[in-house]
Amino acid sequence: EGVALPQRIFSPEKISMDWQQRLRPGAGLLNLGNTCYINVILQCLTYTPPLANYLLSYQHSQSCQQQGFCMMCTMEAHVRRVLCSSATAILPGAVLRDLKFIGEEFEYGRQENAYEFLRCTLDAMHRACLSCHLDVSSEETTIIHQIFGGFMKSRVTCLSCQAVVDSYKAFLDVSLDIRAASSLTTVLEDCVTPKQLDQTECFRCSKCKKKAAASKVVTVHRAPRVLTLCLERADQWTGTKISKFVEYPEYLDLRPYMSDTAGEPLLCSLYAIVVHSGDTCLEGHFLCYAKASNGLWYKMDDESVDNCDIHTVLGQQAYLLFYAR
């Protein structure tokens, strides 16, 4: 509804949201110096059930025709090594070796941002799934978009004649301003609250044919299977780190933030978080917490993988949150 139909479908026939294999928690990842931002994203993706199921099935590599670097093949080999290795820690050597192919801005040995690495990694995996140039709607059917992708709906209402204009945009993650919020739910409620456009955003109504005041509301039109949220920790005006605690739930109902708020709850379960420690966003250390296929939570700090409980997980100054439907 409102989104163009794809000319070609790239996704597999079935995406399983439940672990197909019950495995012990996997290996930790060695830090070669300022590579913690890489390690936390690799661990969070490794413990994303639908992605891990797909990568462990060899579906991509069996049909891959990519010449040279392929991020999907790299991740397939990495996930298998982490989850099946008997070692307590391994080196993500292939990822480090091909860092420039994942994102040109990344420089080995320099501290980088975990969120930017996540975005570049998903984009590199998405590109690896495409065999030719296609229409946007077809590109958005790759396994990466089928797992992490959703659609936002933007509705602008003319306050003069009440005419509405709807537009839709695909997303793989959502970045949230937490400066005025104490909890994730208050941030999301603010996001879906209609706001009047300021005068710099000129709106010319196509119905009444004049410039008019207008309001805009953005809602989730199609929810992703895996919802990735970034709680912006860098103040956009001062650049200083926002270190306050923002409460987030183990289970999140997306229904109140959908274009269609009627119907059954749309429940998502928290399965991984990334935490940044340090006084500024330009330095410090990244670690993560993830739920393994055995249903237990683990603190993953580079090569260390230690048991923890959900109360510990929910008490962190989270930077990235991963929820699975």
C-alpha positions in Angstrom: 0.0 0.0 0.0 1.6 3.2 -1.2 4.8 1.4 -2.1 5.7 0.4 -5.7 5.7 -3.3 -6.5 9.1 -4.8 -7.2 9.9 -6.2 -10.6 12.0 -8.9 -9.2 12.1 -10.6 -5.7 15.6 -11.3 -4.3 14.6 -12.6 -0.8 14.5 -16.3 0.0 11.1 -17.9 0.2 11.1 -18.2 4.0 12.9 -16.2 6.7 12.9 -17.9 10.1 12.8 -15.6 13.1 13.6 -18.5 15.5 17.1 -20.1 15.8 17.2 -23.2 13.6 20.2 -24.5 15.6 20.7 -24.3 19.3 24.4 -23.5 19.9 26.4 -22.5 22.9 27.5 -18.9 23.0 30.2 -18.3 20.4 33.8 -17.0 20.6 34.8 -13.6 21.6 36.6 -11.3 19.2 40.2 -10.2 19.6 40.9 -6.4 19.6 44.0 -5.4 17.6 43.8 -1.8 18.8 40.8 0.4 18.4 38.7 -2.3 16.7 36.1 -2.6 19.4 33.6 -0.7 17.2 33.9 -3.5 14.6 33.7 -6.3 17.2 30.4 -5.1 18.7 28.6 -4.9 15.4 29.9 -8.2 14.2 28.6 -9.8 17.5 25.2 -8.1 17.3 24.8 -9.3 13.7 26.0 -12.8 14.6 23.2 -13.1 17.2 20.5 -11.7 14.9 18.5 -15.0 14.5 17.1 -14.6 10.9 20.4 -13.4 9.6 22.4 -16.1 11.3 19.9 -18.8 10.1 20.4 -17.6 6.5 24.2 -17.3 6.7 24.5 -20.8 8.4 22.4 -22.3 5.6 25.1 -21.4 2.9 22.2 -20.1 0.7 24.3 -17.1 -0.4 27.7 -18.6 -1.0 26.2 -21.5 -3.0 24.9 -19.1 -5.6 27.3 -16.2 -5.2 28.9 -15.0 -8.5 30.6 -11.9 -7.0 34.1 -11.3 -8.3 36.5 -10.3 -5.5 35.2 -8.9 -2.2 31.8 -10.1 -1.1 30.5 -8.9 2.3 27.8 -11.6 2.5 30.4 -14.4 1.9 32.7 -12.7 4.5 29.9 -12.6 7.1 28.8 -16.1 6.3 32.3 -17.4 7.1 32.6 -15.1 10.1 29.4 -16.2 11.7 30.2 -19.9 11.2 33.6 -19.4 12.8 32.2 -17.6 15.8 29.4 -20.0 16.5 31.2 -23.3 15.6 34.7 -22.6 16.8 36.0 -24.3 20.0 38.3 -21.3 20.6 37.4 -18.8 23.3 38.3 -15.9 21.0 39.0 -15.5 17.3 40.4 -12.7 15.1 37.9 -11.2 12.5 40.8 -11.1 10.1 38.8 -11.1 6.8 36.7 -8.1 8.0 39.8 -6.1 9.1 41.7 -6.9 5.9 38.8 -5.7 3.7 37.8 -2.7 5.9 38.2 -0.2 3.0 35.7 -2.2 0.9 33.1 -1.9 3.7 33.5 1.8 4.1 36.1 4.1 2.6 36.1 6.3 5.7 37.3 3.6 8.0 41.0 3.6 8.8 42.6 0.6 10.4 44.0 1.4 13.9 41.8 4.5 14.4 38.7 4.6 16.7 35.6 4.8 14.6 31.8 4.9 15.3 30.0 1.6 15.8 26.7 3.0 14.3 28.5 4.1 11.1 30.2 0.7 10.8 26.8 -1.0 11.2 25.3 1.2 8.4 28.2 0.5 6.1 28.2 -3.2 6.9 24.5 -3.6 6.1 24.9 -1.6 2.9 27.9 -3.7 1.8 25.9 -6.9 2.5 22.9 -5.4 0.6 25.1 -4.6 -2.4 26.5 -8.1 -2.4 23.0 -9.5 -2.9 22.4 -7.5 -6.1 23.5 -9.0 -9.4 22.5 -6.1 -11.6 21.1 -2.5 -11.5 17.3 -2.7 -10.7 14.4 -0.4 -9.7 14.5 0.7 -6.1 11.6 -1.5 -5.1 13.3 -4.6 -6.4 16.6 -3.7 -4.6 14.6 -3.5 -1.4 13.7 -7.2 -1.5 17.2 -8.4 -0.7 17.7 -10.6 2.4 19.1 -7.5 4.2 16.0 -5.4 3.5 13.7 -8.3 4.2 15.3 -8.6 7.7 16.2 -5.1 8.7 14.1 -3.0 6.3 10.9 -1.2 6.8 9.0 1.7 5.4 8.2 5.1 7.0 5.1 7.1 6.0 5.3 10.9 6.0 1.9 12.6 5.9 1.8 16.4 5.4 -1.6 18.0 6.0 -2.5 21.5 4.7 -3.9 23.4 7.6 -5.9 25.6 5.2 -7.9 23.0 3.3 -7.0 19.8 5.1 -5.6 18.1 2.0 -3.0 15.4 2.7 0.1 14.3 0.9 1.6 11.0 1.7 5.1 9.8 0.9 7.0 6.7 1.8 10.7 5.9 2.5 12.6 2.7 3.1 14.8 2.4 6.2 17.3 -0.1 7.7 17.6 1.7 11.0 16.1 4.6 12.9 18.1 7.3 14.7 16.4 9.0 17.7 17.0 12.3 19.4 17.1 11.6 23.2 18.0 15.0 24.5 14.6 15.7 26.0 13.6 12.1 26.8 13.8 9.8 29.8 12.6 6.6 28.1 12.4 5.0 24.6 8.6 5.1 24.6 8.5 8.9 25.2 11.0 9.4 22.3 8.8 7.2 20.0 5.6 9.0 21.1 7.2 12.3 20.2 8.2 11.0 16.8 4.7 10.2 15.8 3.2 13.4 17.2 2.1 15.8 14.4 4.3 18.9 14.2 3.7 22.1 12.4 6.2 22.8 9.6 8.3 25.9 10.3 8.3 28.8 7.8 11.6 27.7 6.2 9.8 24.5 5.0 7.7 26.0 2.2 4.6 24.0 1.5 2.5 24.7 -1.5 -0.8 22.8 -1.4 -1.7 21.0 -4.6 -5.4 21.3 -3.8 -5.8 24.9 -2.8 -2.9 26.0 -4.9 -1.2 28.3 -2.4 1.5 28.4 0.2 -0.1 27.5 3.5 0.7 26.4 7.0 1.0 22.6 7.3 1.6 19.9 9.8 3.7 16.7 9.3 3.6 13.3 11.0 5.9 10.4 10.5 4.8 6.8 11.3 6.1 3.3 10.7 4.2 2.1 7.7 5.7 -1.3 7.4 7.6 -2.7 10.4 10.9 -4.5 9.9 11.5 -8.0 11.1 14.5 -6.6 13.0 14.2 -3.0 14.3 17.5 -1.3 14.9 17.4 1.9 16.9 20.3 4.4 17.5 19.9 6.6 20.6 21.9 9.6 19.5 24.6 10.2 22.1 26.3 13.1 20.4 24.6 16.5 20.9 24.1 17.9 17.4 24.8 21.4 18.6 27.7 21.1 20.9 29.1 17.7 19.9 29.4 16.7 23.6 28.3 13.2 24.7 24.8 12.7 26.1 25.5 10.3 29.0 22.1 10.1 30.6 20.2 6.9 31.1 17.3 6.4 28.8 14.9 3.6 29.9 14.2 0.9 27.3 11.9 -2.2 27.6 12.7 -5.9 27.0 9.5 -6.1 24.9 8.4 -3.2 22.7 5.0 -2.9 21.1 5.3 -1.1 17.7 1.5 -0.8 17.2 1.1 2.7 18.7 3.8 4.0 16.3 2.3 2.5 13.1 0.3 4.2 10.4 -2.5 1.8 11.3 -2.7 1.8 15.1 -5.7 -0.6 15.1 -5.2 -4.3 15.5 -3.2 -6.7 17.5 0.0 -5.6 19.3 3.2 -5.8 17.2 5.6 -7.1 19.7 9.4 -7.0 19.4 11.9 -8.6 21.7 15.2 -7.0 22.7 18.1 -9.3 21.7 21.2 -7.1 21.6 22.5 -3.7 22.6 25.7 -1.7 22.1 27.1 0.5 24.9 29.8 3.2 24.6 31.9 4.1 27.6 34.0 7.2 27.6 33.7 10.9 28.2 33.4 11.9 24.5 31.9 10.3 21.4 35.3 10.5 19.7 37.1 8.2 22.1 36.4 5.5 24.6 35.3 1.9 24.2 32.4 -0.1 22.8 31.0 -3.3 24.2 27.8 -5.2 23.7 25.2 -7.5 25.3 23.6 -10.2 23.2 21.1 -13.1 23.7 22.5 -16.4 22.4 20.5 -19.2 20.8 20.2 -20.8 24.2 18.1 -17.9 25.3 20.6 -16.6 27.8 22.2 -13.1 27.8 26.0 -12.5 27.6 28.2 -9.5 28.0 30.6 -9.4 25.0 33.6 -7.2 25.6 36.1 -8.0 22.8 37.6 -11.4 23.6 35.5 -11.8 26.8 32.1 -13.5 26.7 30.5 -13.7 30.2 27.0 -14.6 31.5 24.7 -11.8 32.6 21.0 -11.3 33.4 18.3 -9.2 31.8 18.4 -6.7 34.6 22.0 -5.9 33.9 21.2 -5.5 30.2 18.3 -3.1 30.9 20.4 -0.9 33.2 22.9 0.2 30.6 23.4 3.6 28.8 22.5 2.0 25.5 23.7 3.4 22.2 22.2 0.9 19.8 19.2 -1.3 20.4 18.2 -4.4 18.4 14.7 -5.7 18.6 13.3 -8.8 16.7 9.7 -9.3 16.0 
